[in-house]
Amino acid sequence: MANLKQVTIVTIVILSFILFIFPAPDGTIYTVFRIFAFISITFLFFQSSIEVQKSEAPTTKSFALINNKPDNEELTDELRENYDRLLTVVFQMIIAINPEYKCATYMFDPASGGLVLQKSTFKEFPENISQEDPLCSSILNQDEPVLVQQAEAKENWINLFGEKTWRGSECMMGVRLMYHERPAGLMYHERPAGCMILLADHFKTVNERDKGILTYLGKYISTGINRLQRIERLVTEKDYHLRIANLFNTFGVKSDQNELFEKIRDLCRSFFRYDKLTITLSTGNGSQAVVKIVDGFKEDSDVDDIIEIENTLHGLPYTSGQIINSADWATKYSVKGRFIPGDSEQFKFNTILAAPIVKDNDVQGSIAVERTEINPFSDRDFALLEVLTETASSILSWQSEYDIMHKSAIHDGLTDLLNHKAYQERFVEELSRAKRFKQNLVLLILDLDKFKRINDTYGHLYGDYVLKDVAKILKESVRNIDICARYGGEEFAIVLVNTDIENARPVAERIIEKVAEYHFNKDGIEEHMTISAGMSEYPKNSTDGKTLIAHADLAMYEVKKNGGNGVIAHGDY
């Protein structure tokens, strides 16, 4: 079946040539009609994706006008195959017109700024052509095909095709290929994307009819490339949105923030071309931000650096709340530096695309990509970064709300210490850790002396004030790794990690002393309070949590019996 299709293609292409091109009767209308019919027939072949016989040309390179590729390799390979078919059909048409023609197509390479060979039927076509090459420039700057004879441009010809024996009769005919693009909200406009070049051994074999056909073929290739580009762009953007949506699945509310920023960095690597990526978060004081992620150049700023928000380029997303997009920011924005005032002269970055991370109308952070050259980010880049920052904003807001709810669930609403339930869970965890690492642990149970008198005399509001201030004393007296909780009513519990009774006793005595010396004064009411404490030690007194609590509790009540305002360890009475 495949061979039958190939024979059919070749037969109809030859018939089309004989019927519409070869007789060439006089008359402009007939000529235009024949060319149109010829192009239409071939276009139908390509549209139906019928396989054609491969020419002896080298493998076609990717039509990479878009910087980034989708991860869907199967679909990307299919697009490349369609691109190869497009060029193969065009080359066959050209050879059908004149078997002596040698063909090549070139496309712009954003990385090198020059033209890269895509496909050719002649091995001596150069792999790369500078955009500044005079012969190439003459093609790219004109709508109509350009015809150049070797004898009339010897030096430029040799620079392009190399030093060899040229007769002088050789000629080159070229036509530019166009790429359609549409800035946001504007009509489509065209820009040169590359060129197609034909070489002939003698200029007399080239006629005006061939120039007309070459014009149509150039438009045909341009149309095909733009169609494939649109398909690739849709696939790329779909893949991008799928990967962003996947952030919600892979980033949990308990995940570390840096994990999210690393995933954002990976996305940016895949979909943006940049020299530097910077993700910052506000420090909360409104005037500074901290660098959380840097990818690329790090001489000017790195992770954990503090940047100034006012009067800096990277502060603009914070102060304006808008996406910053400029290929020459120094002339567009009146700021005194990039990260801090005065740093813009040392390291030259001309192009920036930066978007704010917003939560509840407040800018919490920024994602910025920069390039050293004056090379603007596209509207597609703008849209993709906007989606990314909106997603980051949602995730950070989601995590923030979870943190608030979680804190509310595990903390006592009055004192902000851990509540009874959370304390029990943490106590079990610390016991397990102490067993695993063979460490000691001390539990303190503390109870305010004669607290009922405060509530009965001054009311519960004054009692709440006393409890909050006592809680502050407790928190300030222990380490961050220790556990401090409101056990219930006027009773508190402290777990001192990786220590024993001997080392814990001074801590308990210091708490008792601070409470006794504290001057409680609210609404003109002055009071002094004391507190009693009991201690038990793991594993000395017990390896069981409930038993340790009971031992510490009994020790605390022993202090109460003796008048309070003291500390006793289990076994000391």
C-alpha positions as CSV (number, residue, x, y, z in Angstrom):
1,M,0.0,0.0,0.0
2,A,2.8,2.4,0.9
3,N,4.5,1.8,-2.5
4,L,1.3,2.4,-4.3
5,K,0.9,5.7,-2.6
6,Q,4.4,6.7,-3.5
7,V,3.9,5.8,-7.1
8,T,0.7,7.8,-7.2
9,I,2.4,10.8,-5.7
10,V,5.3,10.7,-8.3
11,T,2.9,10.1,-11.1
12,I,0.6,13.0,-10.3
13,V,3.5,15.4,-9.6
14,I,4.9,14.5,-13.1
15,L,1.5,14.9,-14.7
16,S,1.0,18.2,-12.9
17,F,4.4,19.4,-14.2
18,I,3.6,18.3,-17.8
19,L,0.0,19.7,-17.8
20,F,0.6,23.0,-15.9
21,I,4.2,23.9,-16.2
22,F,5.9,22.4,-19.2
23,P,3.6,23.7,-22.0
24,A,3.7,27.2,-20.7
25,P,1.5,28.9,-23.2
26,D,1.5,32.7,-23.3
27,G,-0.8,34.7,-21.0
28,T,-0.5,35.8,-17.4
29,I,-3.8,34.3,-16.3
30,Y,-2.9,30.8,-17.6
31,T,0.5,30.9,-15.9
32,V,-1.0,32.0,-12.5
33,F,-3.7,29.4,-12.8
34,R,-1.2,26.6,-13.6
35,I,1.1,27.6,-10.7
36,F,-1.9,27.7,-8.3
37,A,-3.2,24.3,-9.4
38,F,0.3,22.8,-9.0
39,I,0.8,24.1,-5.5
40,S,-2.8,23.1,-4.5
41,I,-2.3,19.5,-5.7
42,T,1.0,19.2,-3.7
43,F,-0.6,20.9,-0.7
44,L,-3.4,18.2,-0.7
45,F,-0.7,15.5,-0.6
46,F,1.0,17.0,2.4
47,Q,-2.3,17.7,4.2
48,S,-3.3,14.0,3.9
49,S,0.1,13.0,5.4
50,I,0.8,10.5,2.6
51,E,4.4,9.2,2.9
52,V,6.7,10.3,0.2
53,Q,10.0,8.8,-0.9
54,K,12.9,10.3,1.0
55,S,15.5,12.1,-1.1
56,E,19.2,11.6,-0.7
57,A,19.3,14.7,1.5
58,P,20.6,14.6,5.1
59,T,18.3,14.2,8.0
60,T,16.1,17.2,8.6
61,K,16.9,19.2,11.8
62,S,14.2,20.3,14.2
63,F,12.2,23.4,13.2
64,A,13.0,24.9,16.6
65,L,11.7,28.4,16.5
66,I,10.3,28.0,19.9
67,N,12.9,27.9,22.6
68,N,11.4,25.1,24.7
69,K,10.1,21.7,23.8
70,P,7.3,19.6,25.3
71,D,8.2,16.6,27.3
72,N,6.0,14.5,25.0
73,E,8.8,13.0,22.9
74,E,6.4,10.9,20.8
75,L,4.4,14.0,19.7
76,T,7.6,16.0,19.1
77,D,9.0,13.3,16.9
78,E,5.7,13.3,14.9
79,L,6.0,17.1,14.4
80,R,9.6,16.6,13.2
81,E,8.4,14.0,10.7
82,N,5.8,16.3,9.4
83,Y,8.4,19.0,9.0
84,D,10.6,16.6,7.1
85,R,7.7,15.7,4.8
86,L,7.0,19.3,4.1
87,L,10.6,20.0,3.0
88,T,10.8,16.7,1.0
89,V,7.6,17.5,-1.0
90,V,8.9,21.0,-1.7
91,F,12.4,19.7,-2.8
92,Q,10.7,17.2,-5.1
93,M,8.6,19.9,-6.7
94,I,11.8,22.0,-7.3
95,I,13.6,19.1,-8.8
96,A,10.6,18.4,-11.0
97,I,10.8,21.9,-12.3
98,N,14.6,21.7,-12.9
99,P,16.6,18.5,-12.1
100,E,19.8,20.6,-12.0
101,Y,18.7,22.7,-9.0
102,K,20.3,22.0,-5.7
103,C,18.1,22.9,-2.7
104,A,18.6,23.9,1.0
105,T,16.6,25.5,3.7
106,Y,17.9,27.5,6.7
107,M,16.2,28.7,9.9
108,F,17.2,31.2,12.5
109,D,18.9,29.7,15.6
110,P,18.1,32.0,18.7
111,A,21.2,30.7,20.5
112,S,23.8,31.6,17.9
113,G,21.9,34.4,16.2
114,G,22.7,32.9,12.8
115,L,21.1,30.5,10.3
116,V,21.3,26.8,10.7
117,L,21.0,24.3,7.8
118,Q,17.7,22.3,8.1
119,K,17.7,20.1,4.9
120,S,19.7,20.1,1.7
121,T,20.3,18.0,-1.5
122,F,23.9,19.2,-1.9
123,K,26.5,18.3,0.7
124,E,28.5,21.5,0.1
125,F,25.8,23.8,1.5
126,P,27.4,25.3,4.7
127,E,26.0,24.1,8.1
128,N,25.8,27.6,9.5
129,I,25.4,31.0,7.9
130,S,26.0,34.3,9.7
131,Q,23.0,36.6,9.8
132,E,25.4,39.3,8.6
133,D,26.4,37.4,5.5
134,P,25.8,39.9,2.5
135,L,24.2,37.2,0.3
136,C,22.0,35.9,3.0
137,S,21.1,39.4,4.2
138,S,20.0,40.4,0.6
139,I,17.6,37.4,0.7
140,L,16.2,38.1,4.1
141,N,15.6,41.8,3.4
142,Q,13.5,41.4,0.3
143,D,10.0,40.1,-0.4
144,E,10.9,38.9,-3.9
145,P,13.3,36.1,-4.7
146,V,17.0,37.2,-5.1
147,L,19.1,36.0,-8.0
148,V,22.9,36.2,-7.6
149,Q,25.5,35.2,-10.2
150,Q,28.9,33.9,-9.0
151,A,30.8,36.1,-11.4
152,E,29.1,39.3,-10.0
153,A,29.8,38.5,-6.3
154,K,32.9,36.4,-6.2
155,E,34.2,37.3,-2.8
156,N,30.9,37.0,-1.0
157,W,30.2,33.8,-2.9
158,I,33.5,32.2,-1.7
159,N,32.9,33.4,1.9
160,L,29.5,31.5,1.8
161,F,30.2,28.4,-0.3
162,G,34.0,28.1,0.2
163,E,37.1,28.2,-2.0
164,K,36.9,25.8,-5.0
165,T,37.0,26.0,-8.7
166,W,34.0,28.2,-9.8
167,R,33.4,28.8,-13.4
168,G,31.6,32.1,-12.8
169,S,28.4,30.9,-14.5
170,E,26.9,29.5,-11.3
171,C,24.0,31.3,-9.7
172,M,22.1,31.3,-6.5
173,M,18.4,32.1,-6.1
174,G,17.0,32.6,-2.6
175,V,13.6,33.4,-1.0
176,R,13.0,34.3,2.6
177,L,10.7,32.2,4.8
178,M,8.4,34.1,7.2
179,Y,7.2,33.5,10.7
180,H,3.8,34.8,11.9
181,E,3.6,36.1,15.4
182,R,0.9,38.1,17.2
183,P,1.8,40.3,20.3
184,A,-1.0,40.3,22.9
185,G,-4.0,42.2,21.6
186,L,-2.5,43.0,18.2
187,M,-2.9,41.7,14.7
188,Y,-0.5,39.1,13.3
189,H,2.7,40.4,11.7
190,E,5.5,38.6,10.0
191,R,9.2,38.5,10.6
192,P,11.9,36.6,8.7
193,A,12.4,33.0,10.0
194,G,14.9,31.8,7.5
195,C,15.4,31.2,3.8
196,M,15.4,28.7,1.0
197,I,18.3,28.7,-1.4
198,L,18.6,27.1,-4.9
199,L,21.9,26.6,-6.6
200,A,22.3,26.2,-10.4
201,D,25.4,25.5,-12.5
202,H,24.4,28.1,-15.1
203,F,22.4,31.2,-14.7
204,K,20.7,30.6,-18.1
205,T,18.8,27.6,-16.7
206,V,17.0,30.0,-14.4
207,N,14.0,31.9,-15.8
208,E,11.3,34.3,-14.5
209,R,8.8,31.4,-14.3
210,D,11.1,29.7,-11.7
211,K,11.3,32.8,-9.6
212,G,7.5,33.0,-9.5
213,I,7.3,29.3,-8.4
214,L,10.0,29.9,-5.8
215,T,7.9,32.7,-4.3
216,Y,4.9,30.4,-3.9
217,L,7.0,27.6,-2.5
218,G,8.5,30.0,0.1
219,K,5.0,31.0,1.2
220,Y,4.0,27.3,1.2
221,I,6.9,26.4,3.5
222,S,6.2,29.4,5.7
223,T,2.5,28.4,6.0
224,G,3.5,24.8,6.9
225,I,6.1,25.8,9.4
226,N,3.7,28.2,11.1
227,R,1.0,25.5,11.3
228,L,3.5,23.1,12.9
229,Q,4.7,25.9,15.2
230,R,1.1,26.5,16.4
231,I,0.7,22.8,17.1
232,E,4.0,22.7,19.0
233,R,3.0,25.8,21.0
234,L,-0.3,24.3,22.0
235,V,1.4,21.1,23.1
236,T,4.1,23.0,25.0
237,E,1.6,25.1,26.8
238,K,-0.6,22.2,27.5
239,D,2.4,20.4,29.0
240,Y,3.3,23.5,31.0
241,H,-0.2,23.8,32.5
242,L,-0.3,20.1,33.3
243,R,3.0,20.3,35.1
244,I,1.9,23.4,37.0
245,A,-1.4,21.6,38.0
246,N,0.8,18.7,39.2
247,L,2.4,21.1,41.7
248,F,-0.8,20.8,43.7
249,N,-0.4,17.0,43.8
250,T,3.2,16.9,44.7
251,F,3.4,19.8,47.1
252,G,1.6,19.1,50.4
253,V,0.6,21.6,53.0
254,K,3.3,20.3,55.3
255,S,6.0,20.4,52.6
256,D,8.9,22.7,53.1
257,Q,8.7,26.0,51.2
258,N,12.1,25.4,49.6
259,E,10.6,22.3,48.0
260,L,8.1,24.4,46.2
261,F,10.7,26.9,45.0
262,E,12.9,24.1,43.7
263,K,9.9,22.7,41.7
264,I,9.3,26.2,40.3
265,R,13.0,26.4,39.3
266,D,12.7,23.1,37.5
267,L,9.6,24.4,35.6
268,C,11.4,27.6,34.7
269,R,14.4,25.6,33.4
270,S,12.1,23.7,31.1
271,F,10.1,26.6,29.7
272,F,12.1,29.8,29.8
273,R,15.5,30.7,28.3
274,Y,17.4,32.9,30.8
275,D,20.8,33.7,32.2
276,K,19.5,34.1,35.7
277,L,16.4,33.1,37.7
278,T,15.8,34.7,41.1
279,I,12.9,33.9,43.5
280,T,12.5,36.2,46.5
281,L,10.2,36.4,49.4
282,S,9.3,39.4,51.5
283,T,10.9,39.5,55.0
284,G,7.7,41.1,56.3
285,N,9.1,44.5,57.1
286,G,7.9,46.0,53.8
287,S,11.4,47.3,52.8
288,Q,13.4,44.1,52.2
289,A,13.1,40.6,50.7
290,V,15.3,37.5,51.0
291,V,16.6,35.5,48.0
292,K,15.2,31.9,48.2
293,I,16.4,30.4,44.9
294,V,19.0,31.4,42.3
295,D,19.6,29.5,39.1
296,G,22.3,30.6,36.7
297,F,24.6,33.6,37.4
298,K,25.3,34.0,41.1
299,E,28.0,36.6,41.3
300,D,25.5,39.5,41.9
301,S,23.2,37.7,44.3
302,D,22.8,34.3,45.9
303,V,20.5,32.4,48.3
304,D,19.8,34.1,51.6
305,D,21.0,37.5,50.4
306,I,18.8,40.4,51.5
307,I,17.6,42.8,48.7
308,E,16.2,46.2,49.0
309,I,12.6,46.7,47.7
310,E,12.6,50.4,47.3
311,N,14.3,51.9,44.3
312,T,15.5,48.5,42.8
313,L,14.6,46.6,39.7
314,H,13.8,43.4,41.7
315,G,11.7,45.5,44.1
316,L,9.4,46.7,41.3
317,P,7.1,43.7,41.4
318,Y,6.7,44.4,45.2
319,T,6.0,48.1,44.9
320,S,3.9,48.0,41.7
321,G,2.2,44.7,42.1
322,Q,2.5,44.3,38.3
323,I,4.5,42.1,36.0
324,I,7.7,43.8,34.9
325,N,8.7,43.1,31.3
326,S,11.4,45.0,29.5
327,A,14.3,44.3,27.0
328,D,16.1,47.4,28.1
329,W,15.0,48.1,31.7
330,A,17.6,50.7,32.4
331,T,15.9,53.1,30.0
332,K,12.4,52.2,31.0
333,Y,12.6,52.2,34.8
334,S,14.0,54.9,37.1
335,V,15.6,52.7,39.7
336,K,19.1,52.9,41.3
337,G,20.0,49.2,41.1
338,R,18.9,45.6,40.5
339,F,19.1,44.2,44.0
340,I,20.5,47.1,46.0
341,P,21.1,50.7,44.9
342,G,24.3,51.1,43.0
343,D,24.8,47.4,41.8
344,S,23.5,47.7,38.2
345,E,26.8,48.9,36.7
346,Q,28.9,45.9,37.9
347,F,26.8,43.2,36.2
348,K,25.0,43.9,33.0
349,F,21.5,42.3,32.7
350,N,19.4,44.1,30.1
351,T,16.3,42.0,29.8
352,I,13.9,41.1,32.6
353,L,10.6,39.4,33.1
354,A,9.5,39.5,36.8
355,A,6.1,38.7,38.3
356,P,4.8,39.3,41.9
357,I,3.5,36.4,44.1
358,V,0.4,37.9,45.7
359,K,-1.6,36.8,48.7
360,D,-4.7,38.7,49.8
361,N,-3.6,41.8,47.7
362,D,-0.2,41.8,49.4
363,V,2.9,41.0,47.4
364,Q,4.6,38.1,49.2
365,G,7.4,37.4,46.7
366,S,8.6,37.6,43.2
367,I,9.8,35.3,40.4
368,A,12.2,36.9,37.9
369,V,14.1,35.7,34.8
370,E,16.8,37.8,33.2
371,R,19.0,37.9,30.1
372,T,22.2,39.7,29.5
373,E,21.4,40.5,25.9
374,I,18.7,42.8,24.7
375,N,16.3,40.1,23.7
376,P,12.7,40.5,24.8
377,F,10.7,37.8,26.5
378,S,7.7,36.8,24.3
379,D,4.0,37.2,25.0
380,R,4.0,33.4,25.6
381,D,6.7,33.8,28.3
382,F,4.6,36.6,29.9
383,A,1.5,34.4,30.0
384,L,3.3,31.3,31.3
385,L,5.1,33.2,34.1
386,E,1.8,34.9,35.0
387,V,0.2,31.4,35.4
388,L,3.2,30.2,37.4
389,T,3.1,33.0,39.9
390,E,-0.6,32.8,40.3
391,T,-0.2,29.1,41.1
392,A,2.6,29.8,43.5
393,S,0.4,32.4,45.2
394,S,-2.4,29.9,45.6
395,I,-0.1,27.2,47.0
396,L,1.6,29.6,49.5
397,S,-1.8,30.9,50.5
398,W,-3.1,27.4,50.9
399,Q,-0.1,26.5,53.1
400,S,-0.4,29.7,55.1
401,E,-4.1,29.0,55.8
402,Y,-3.2,25.5,56.8
403,D,-0.5,26.8,59.1
404,I,-3.0,29.1,60.8
405,M,-5.5,26.3,61.2
406,H,-2.9,23.9,62.4
407,K,-1.5,26.3,64.9
408,S,-5.0,27.0,66.2
409,A,-5.6,23.3,66.5
410,I,-2.5,22.5,68.5
411,H,-2.1,25.7,70.5
412,D,-3.9,27.0,73.5
413,G,-5.9,30.1,72.5
414,L,-5.1,32.1,75.6
415,T,-1.4,31.4,76.3
416,D,-0.3,30.3,72.8
417,L,1.4,27.3,74.4
418,L,0.8,23.8,73.1
419,N,-2.6,22.5,74.2
420,H,-3.1,19.4,76.2
421,K,-3.7,17.1,73.2
422,A,-0.7,18.4,71.3
423,Y,1.5,18.2,74.4
424,Q,0.6,14.5,74.8
425,E,1.5,13.7,71.1
426,R,4.8,15.6,71.3
427,F,5.7,14.0,74.7
428,V,5.2,10.5,73.1
429,E,7.4,11.6,70.1
430,E,10.2,12.8,72.4
431,L,10.1,9.7,74.5
432,S,10.4,7.6,71.4
433,R,13.4,9.7,70.2
434,A,15.0,9.5,73.7
435,K,14.7,5.7,73.5
436,R,16.1,5.5,70.0
437,F,19.1,7.7,70.7
438,K,19.6,6.5,74.3
439,Q,19.1,10.0,75.7
440,N,17.7,11.3,79.0
441,L,14.6,13.4,79.3
442,V,13.0,15.4,82.1
443,L,9.3,16.2,82.6
444,L,8.2,19.2,84.7
445,I,4.7,19.7,85.9
446,L,4.0,23.2,87.3
447,D,0.9,24.7,89.0
448,L,0.3,28.3,90.1
449,D,-0.2,28.5,93.9
450,K,-3.6,29.8,95.2
451,F,-4.7,30.9,91.7
452,K,-8.4,30.5,92.6
453,R,-8.0,33.5,94.9
454,I,-7.1,35.6,91.8
455,N,-10.2,34.7,89.9
456,D,-12.5,35.0,92.9
457,T,-11.0,38.4,93.9
458,Y,-10.4,40.1,90.6
459,G,-12.4,38.1,88.0
460,H,-11.4,35.9,85.2
461,L,-10.0,38.7,82.9
462,Y,-7.3,39.4,85.5
463,G,-6.8,35.7,85.9
464,D,-6.3,35.3,82.1
465,Y,-3.8,38.1,82.2
466,V,-1.8,36.3,84.9
467,L,-1.9,33.0,82.9
468,K,-0.6,34.7,79.7
469,D,2.3,36.4,81.5
470,V,3.3,33.2,83.3
471,A,3.2,31.4,79.9
472,K,5.7,34.1,78.6
473,I,8.0,33.5,81.5
474,L,8.0,29.7,80.9
475,K,8.6,30.1,77.1
476,E,11.5,32.5,77.7
477,S,13.1,30.2,80.2
478,V,13.5,27.1,78.0
479,R,15.2,26.2,74.7
480,N,13.4,26.1,71.3
481,I,13.8,22.3,71.3
482,D,12.0,21.9,74.6
483,I,8.2,21.5,74.8
484,C,6.1,24.0,76.7
485,A,2.4,23.4,77.1
486,R,-0.7,24.5,79.1
487,Y,-1.7,21.3,80.8
488,G,-5.0,22.5,82.0
489,G,-6.4,25.4,84.0
490,E,-3.5,27.0,85.9
491,E,-1.3,23.9,85.3
492,F,1.6,23.8,82.9
493,A,4.0,21.0,81.5
494,I,7.5,21.3,80.2
495,V,9.6,18.6,78.6
496,L,13.3,19.3,78.7
497,V,15.0,17.3,75.9
498,N,18.3,15.4,76.2
499,T,19.0,16.4,79.8
500,D,18.8,14.9,83.3
501,I,17.5,16.0,86.7
502,E,20.8,17.5,87.7
503,N,20.9,19.8,84.8
504,A,17.2,20.5,84.7
505,R,16.9,21.6,88.4
506,P,18.6,25.0,87.7
507,V,16.1,25.6,84.9
508,A,13.1,24.8,87.2
509,E,14.5,27.0,90.0
510,R,15.0,29.9,87.6
511,I,11.4,29.6,86.5
512,I,10.1,29.6,90.1
513,E,12.3,32.6,90.9
514,K,11.1,34.6,87.9
515,V,7.5,34.0,88.7
516,A,7.9,35.0,92.3
517,E,9.7,38.2,91.4
518,Y,7.3,39.2,88.6
519,H,5.3,42.3,89.2
520,F,1.7,41.6,87.9
521,N,0.0,44.9,87.2
522,K,-3.2,45.4,85.2
523,D,-5.9,48.0,85.5
524,G,-4.4,49.3,88.7
525,I,-4.4,45.9,90.3
526,E,-1.0,44.8,91.6
527,E,-0.3,41.2,92.6
528,H,2.5,38.7,93.1
529,M,2.3,35.0,92.4
530,T,4.3,31.8,93.1
531,I,4.4,28.5,91.3
532,S,5.1,24.9,92.4
533,A,7.0,22.3,90.2
534,G,7.6,18.5,90.3
535,M,10.1,16.6,88.1
536,S,10.6,13.1,86.8
537,E,13.3,11.7,84.6
538,Y,13.4,9.2,81.7
539,P,14.7,6.5,82.0
540,K,15.8,6.9,85.6
541,N,12.3,7.1,87.2
542,S,10.4,5.2,84.4
543,T,10.4,4.4,80.7
544,D,6.6,4.8,80.5
545,G,5.1,8.2,79.7
546,K,2.0,7.9,82.0
547,T,4.1,6.8,84.9
548,L,6.5,9.8,84.4
549,I,3.6,12.2,84.4
550,A,2.2,10.6,87.6
551,H,5.6,10.8,89.3
552,A,6.1,14.5,88.3
553,D,2.5,15.3,89.4
554,L,3.0,13.7,92.8
555,A,6.3,15.6,93.3
556,M,4.5,18.9,92.5
557,Y,1.8,18.2,95.1
558,E,4.5,17.4,97.6
559,V,5.8,21.0,97.0
560,K,2.2,22.3,97.5
561,K,2.0,20.5,100.9
562,N,5.2,22.3,101.9
563,G,3.7,25.8,101.1
564,G,4.5,25.9,97.3
565,N,7.0,28.2,95.5
566,G,9.6,25.4,95.0
567,V,10.6,22.3,93.0
568,I,11.0,18.7,94.0
569,A,12.2,15.7,91.9
570,H,10.6,12.3,92.1
571,G,12.3,10.3,94.8
572,D,13.5,13.4,96.8
573,Y,10.7,13.2,99.4
